[in-house]
Amino acid sequence: MSDTEKKKNIEGGVFLVLFCATIPMANWMIGHVGTVCLPNGPCLLPVAPHVMAPSGVLMIGAALVLRDLVQRRLGVEFGIGAIVVGALISAALAPAALVIASAAAFLLSEFADFAVYTPLARRRLVLAVLASSSVGLVVDSIVFLWLAFGSLDFLFGQIVGKLWMVLLATPFVAYLRRRDERLGLKPA
C-alpha cells in the first residue's frame, strides 16, 4: 500500500470516528446545551433570528457531511456500515422516550443522503455533499420530530440548524477535493 493510500485510509478512519462521535454528542447536547431548556423537552438554541432549534441538530448536520467523507475515503461498504453502526449507536444512546425516533430518523436520513451522494460524488463532490446533506437533513428533521413529538413545530429550526453545519463544512470539503486532485487521490 502506498503512502498516499495509507493517508487516505487514516483520514477515512478519522472521519468514521468523528461520524460515530456526533451521535452521542447530539444526544448529550439536546439535554445539556442551549440558551433555553424546556421542561421535559430539549434544550434549544437560536439558529437564526427568532428561530430556535434543539441543540443536537448541529451534530446531526455534521454527521451528514462526515458520512459522505467516510464513503469518499473508505468506500460504499464503509459508508453503509457507518449508517448501520450509527443507527445502533443512536438507538443505544438516545433517551428511552426517543429511541425509535432517533434511530429511525438517523437510519432513513443517512440512507437518503447516501442515495443522493453516491451518484453525484465522482463528478461534483461539493455539489454531492450539499445536495445529499440537504435531502438528509430534511428527512431527519421530519422523521425525528414526527416520531418523537407527533409535531413538526421545530421543523424550520431543525433544518436551519443542520444546514448551518453543512454550509460550515463546505469549504473543508472543497479543500479536500482540490487536495485530492493535486495528490492524485481517487475516491474509494
C-alpha positions in Angstrom: 0.0 0.0 0.0 1.4 3.4 -1.0 1.9 6.3 1.5 -1.0 8.1 -0.3 -3.3 5.2 0.2 -2.3 4.9 3.9 -3.0 8.6 4.3 -6.4 8.1 2.6 -7.3 5.2 5.0 -6.2 7.1 8.1 -8.3 10.1 7.1 -11.2 7.8 6.4 -10.7 6.3 9.9 -10.7 9.8 11.4 -13.9 10.7 9.6 -15.5 7.5 10.7 -14.6 8.1 14.4 -15.9 11.7 14.2 -19.1 10.5 12.5 -19.7 8.0 15.3 -18.9 10.7 17.9 -21.6 13.0 16.5 -24.3 10.7 17.7 -23.6 10.6 21.4 -22.7 14.3 21.3 -26.1 15.2 19.7 -27.9 13.2 22.4 -25.9 14.9 25.2 -26.3 18.4 23.7 -30.1 18.0 23.4 -30.3 17.7 27.1 -27.5 20.0 28.3 -26.6 22.7 25.8 -28.9 25.6 24.9 -30.0 29.1 25.8 -33.3 27.6 27.0 -34.0 24.1 28.2 -37.7 23.2 28.1 -39.2 21.2 31.0 -39.4 17.5 29.8 -38.1 18.7 26.4 -35.0 19.6 24.6 -32.5 22.4 25.2 -32.9 25.0 22.4 -30.5 27.4 20.8 -31.0 30.2 18.3 -30.2 29.2 14.7 -31.5 32.3 13.0 -33.2 35.5 14.2 -36.3 34.4 16.1 -35.8 30.7 15.2 -34.9 28.2 17.8 -33.9 24.5 17.4 -32.9 21.6 19.6 -29.1 21.9 20.1 -28.4 18.4 18.8 -29.2 19.5 15.3 -25.7 20.9 15.0 -24.1 17.5 15.4 -26.6 15.8 13.0 -25.7 18.3 10.3 -22.1 17.5 10.8 -22.9 13.7 10.7 -24.4 14.0 7.3 -21.2 15.5 5.9 -18.9 13.2 7.8 -20.8 10.1 6.4 -20.1 11.4 2.9 -16.4 11.8 3.7 -16.3 8.3 5.2 -17.7 6.9 1.9 -15.3 9.0 -0.2 -12.2 7.8 1.7 -13.2 4.2 2.6 -15.8 3.2 0.1 -19.5 2.5 -0.3 -19.3 -0.6 2.1 -17.9 1.6 4.9 -20.5 4.2 4.1 -23.3 1.7 4.5 -21.6 0.2 7.6 -21.3 3.6 9.2 -25.1 4.2 8.7 -26.0 0.9 10.3 -23.5 1.4 13.2 -24.7 5.0 13.6 -28.3 3.8 13.9 -27.3 1.2 16.5 -25.4 3.9 18.5 -28.3 6.2 18.2 -30.7 3.6 19.5 -28.4 2.6 22.3 -27.7 6.2 23.5 -30.9 8.0 22.9 -33.1 8.7 25.9 -35.6 5.9 26.3 -38.5 8.0 25.0 -36.7 8.9 21.9 -35.0 5.6 20.9 -37.3 4.8 18.0 -37.5 8.3 16.7 -33.7 8.8 16.9 -32.7 5.5 15.3 -35.4 5.7 12.6 -34.6 9.3 11.7 -30.9 8.6 11.6 -31.2 5.5 9.5 -33.6 7.0 7.0 -31.8 10.3 6.7 -28.4 8.7 6.2 -29.7 6.4 3.5 -31.4 9.3 1.8 -28.1 11.2 2.0 -26.4 8.0 0.6 -28.8 7.7 -2.3 -28.2 11.3 -3.4 -24.5 11.5 -2.7 -23.4 8.3 -4.4 -24.3 9.1 -8.0 -23.0 12.7 -7.8 -19.8 12.3 -5.8 -17.3 11.3 -8.5 -18.3 14.2 -10.8 -19.1 17.1 -8.3 -18.1 16.4 -4.7 -19.1 19.7 -3.2 -22.5 19.6 -5.0 -22.9 16.0 -3.9 -22.3 16.9 -0.3 -24.6 19.9 -0.4 -27.4 18.1 -2.2 -27.2 14.9 -0.2 -26.9 16.6 3.1 -29.8 18.9 2.3 -32.0 15.9 1.5 -30.8 14.0 4.5 -31.4 16.9 7.0 -35.0 17.4 5.8 -35.7 13.6 6.1 -34.1 13.5 9.5 -36.0 16.5 10.8 -39.4 15.3 9.6 -39.0 11.7 10.8 -37.5 12.6 14.2 -40.0 15.4 15.1 -43.0 13.4 13.9 -42.0 10.2 15.7 -40.6 11.9 18.8 -43.3 14.6 19.4 -46.1 14.0 16.8 -45.5 17.6 15.7 -43.4 19.5 13.2 -43.2 22.6 15.4 -39.4 22.8 15.3 -39.1 21.8 11.6 -37.8 25.1 10.3 -35.3 25.5 13.1 -34.1 21.9 12.7 -33.5 22.4 9.0 -31.7 25.7 9.5 -29.5 24.4 12.3 -28.4 21.4 10.3 -27.9 23.4 7.2 -25.5 25.8 9.1 -23.3 22.9 9.9 -23.4 21.6 6.3 -22.5 25.1 5.0 -19.7 25.5 7.5 -18.2 22.2 6.4 -18.4 23.1 2.6 -15.1 24.9 2.4 -13.3 21.9 4.0 -14.9 19.6 1.5 -13.8 21.9 -1.3 -10.3 21.9 0.1 -10.3 18.1 0.3 -11.4 17.9 -3.4 -8.6 20.2 -4.5 -6.0 18.5 -2.4 -7.1 15.1 -3.7 -6.8 16.2 -7.3 -3.3 17.7 -6.6 -2.2 14.5 -4.9 -3.8 12.2 -7.5 -6.1 10.6 -4.8 -9.2 8.9 -6.3 -12.3 8.4 -4.2 -12.7 4.9 -2.8 
